[in-house]
Amino acid sequence: MATRFHIGAKALRSNLATYAKRFDFLEVKSGATPREPAPSLATLRKWRKSVPPHFDFSVVAGPHLAAVKAGALLEEDLKLVLQAVDALEARCILLQTPTDVTPSALWRDRMAKLVERFPRDVTQIIWEPRGLWETDDAAVAAKKWGIVLAVDAAREPVPAGAVAYVRLRALGETRSFGPAALEKVVRAIGDRRDAYVVLETDSALTEAKRLRTLAQSSASGARGGMGRVIRPRALTVKVRDDEQE
């Protein structure tokens, strides 16, 4: 089985039609923040029509939903997420929980109840915890809840499963990812149905091209390529306008 890679940059600049010539995946916020308003439903529907059928979206849950605290604000964010998923025909919902959502029993129980409220037809629930969660512990919890744990595949193990969700961050001295680092990422993702990759570097366009080439070489096992990918053991940089043109 050849892994289907869906690759995007951290944020959209310029217009979506131009972006879609270079990438085929985009995270979209469903709730407004003080610094950034959320796109309207009419805009989201236009976006869906302006890109090819294979282009995928991930809807990012609003802050009140990500906080996992019951109440009117959570309910409003949940409604916005589901509306955005419908408008975009999105394949992923991304829940980025803040640092105060800890591994304690209380928060685990709240998370379990919340994820049960999301649709499980063709939509993947992606969880990206912040703070005290260890990758191994979070991977076990995500498997129990039937959701996908987002990881930085350059620094963390990628949990086993049909779907991988990877964020490659520009941290410390790492400002870009060369061929060797991207080959490591492809190997870490391994053989699965879908891999969603977000590149958070200023050189996202170049890295997306390299990543696709490496993934294709891995799938074909061509001479000089990486051969068969081994399944691993279980367990918002913006695109410059000149890159999109």
N, C-alpha and C positions, 0 to 999 in steps of 0.2 A: 504494500500500500504506500503510495507516494503522498507525503504530507503536503497539504495545501497551505501555502504561506499567504497570509494577509498582512501587508506591511504598510505602516503609516508613520507620519511625523507627529510631534506632540500637539501641534496646534495648526489651525488653518489661517493662512494669510492669502491675500489676493482672492480669487474666486474658486469655487469648488471644481468647476469644469477643468480649469488649468491644473489644479492639484491632482485630480483623478487621472491625468495623463502620466503622472509620475508615481503615484501611490494608489493603493486599492483598499484602504482602511482608514477610518477617522473616528476619534473619540469626540462625542458631542455632549455638552453639558445640558441637563434637562431643567435645572433650577438656576435662577438668577443669583448672582453674588453682588456685593456692593461695588466691585470693580468691573464686573462683566455681566451684561444682561444675557439671558438665554434667548436663542432663536425662537421665533413664533412658530406655531404649528404650520401655518401657511408656508413659511420659509423652509421648514423641514420637509414638507411634501414636495416643494420645488426641488430641493436638494436630491431627494430620492429619484425624481424623474430626470435629473440632469446628469446622472452617472450611470455607467453600465450595470446590468443586473448582477454581475459578480462583485461589485463594489460593496463592502460591508461597513456597517456603522456599529459603534459601541456607545450606548447611552450611559452617561455618567450620572449617578444619583446625586441629588441635591444634598446640602450639608445636614439638613434636619433628618433626612432618611438615613444618611450615613452615620449619624449619631446614635441610631438604634434606640431612641427613647420614645415610647408611645405618647401620642398626643395629636392635636390638630395639625401641627406643623409637619410631623412625619406623614400624616395622611395626605396632606397637600402635595408633598414631594413625591409620594408614591403615585398619586394620580398623574402628576406631570411626567414621571418616568414612563408609565404605561402608555400615556398619550404619545410621547416621543417615540417609543418603540413601535407603536402602530404606524405613525406617520413615516418613519424611516425604514420600516420593515427590518429593524435592527436584529442582529443575531446575538448581541451581547448586552448585558446590563452590568455596569461596573460600580461596585460598592466599595468606596475607599473610606474605611473606618478610621476615625481620629485616634490619637494616642490614649484617650481615656477609655476606649473600648479595649479592655484588658483581657487576659486569659482566665479571669475569675469565673466561677460557676454562674454568677449573676449575668455576666455579659454573654457567656456561652448560651445560656437559656434564652436571652433576648434575641441573639443572632439566629438561633434555631427557629424561633417563632416567626421572625421577620422573613427569612428566606422561604418559608412555606407559603408566603403570600405572593411570590413572584410566579409568573407563568413558566411552565416547563414544557412547552410544545417544541418550538424550534429555537428558543432563546436560551443562551448560556448565562448563568449567573456567575459573575467574576468577583472575587473578593480580594482586595488589596489592603491588608491591615497595616497600621502604623504603630510604632511604639514597641511594647514589650514582647510581642509575639515572636517566638523562634520559628524559623522556617519549618522545621520538622513537626513541631506541635501544631502549627497552623495548617500544615498539609493533612495531618490526621483529622483535624476538625473539619476542614473543607470536604474531605472524602465522606465523613459521617453525614454532613449536611447535603451532600450531592451537588456541590458547587465546585468551581475551578479557582485555585489559588494563583494569583498573579505574582510573578517573581522576576528578579533581575537575573537572567540566565547567564550573564557574564560573571556573576558573583555567587549565585545561589543554585542549589539543585532544582531541577524542574520536576514537579510531581508527575507520576505516571497517570495516564488517562487518555481518552480520545482527543481531548482538546488541551492545548497549552496557551497561556496568555503571558507574554513576556514584555517587560519594559527595560530597555537598555538605557541606563542613566549616565549622564555626564557628571561623574563625581570625582573629587580630588584632582589627581593629575590626568585622569582619563577624560579627554575632551573629544575623542573620536575613537572609532573601532576599526582597526585594520583587518586584513584578510584572515590572519591567524586567530584573532579574537572572534570574528564572525564565524569561522569554521568551528570553533569551540562551541558557539551558541547553537549552530545547526546540529552538532553531535549531541548536545545536551537536550535539545528538543526531541530528537529521535524520530521514530516512525509512529505517526498518529494521524488522525483524520484532519485536524485543522490546527494551525499555529498562528496566533495573532501576535504581531510584533510591533511595538511602538518605539521608535528611535528618537531619543531626546538629545540629539546633538545638532550642531550647526551644519554638519556635513551629512544630514540624514539622507539626502538624495543619492549621494555617492554610495553610502553604506547600503541603501535599499537595493541598488543595482548589484553590488557585490554579494549581498545576502541571497538574492534570487539566483545568481549564477552558481553559488555554492550549493544551494538547495537543489537546483537542477542537476548538478554534477553528482550530488549524493543520491538522488533518486535514480539516476541512470546507471550509476556505478561505472561511468566512463573511464577509460584509461587516463590516468593523470588526475582523476577526481578523488573523492574521499571514499568511494565504494559504498557499501551498505551502512546506513546509520544504525548505531547500537542504541537500543532503548535504555535510558538512564535508570538507575536504581530508584525504587519508590521512596519513597519518603513518607515642566511644560516649556522644552526648548522649541522655538518656532522655526519654521522653514523660511529661509530668506526668499524674497521675491525673485532674485536672480536665479535661484535654484528651481523655481517653478516654471519659469518662462522657457 
